[in-house]
Amino acid sequence: MNQSRLTTTAITVLRIVLGFLFAAHGWQKFNEWTIAGTQASFAKMGVPAAEIAAPAVAVLELAGGIALILGILTRVVAALLAVDMLGALLLVHASAGVFAANGGYELVLLLAAAAFALALTGAGRLSVDRALFGRRNSKLAALA
């Protein structure tokens, strides 16, 4: 395999796995915890404007995860998800230390770093972004 194929494969795998994880977390906020439960949990953790933040985060994670899987608006969505995870790290998890078993930030830091990497690289060749915006003369080529 040449480097281009390896890079394409790596970005595609990262995008799909990360998208699945974010979609699962968004789905959990809607269906397992409910939005009301997520709002209460956010408020208890000290998240500002929890009544607005909880549904916004749930939508971002669910819709953003699906968008990552498909490779739609990947750079924008990934940047928003990285900010989401940095917010979770700073507002909730930093004080608990590194390890997730103790409520720490290891998972949210990893998710933020992976999302940031996709914000920098874009969706890669096997994506809707590439199909829509991949032409060199496209004014939206930066999205591909």
Protein Blocks (a to p, Z undefined) as FASTA:
>chain_A
ZZklmmmmmmmmmmmmmmmmmmmmmmmmmmmnommlmmmmmmmnopahkllmmmmmmmmm
mmmmmmmmnopaklmmmmmmmmmmmmmmmmmmmmnojblklopaklmmmmmmmmmmmmmn
onojbbfklmmmmpfklmklmmZZ
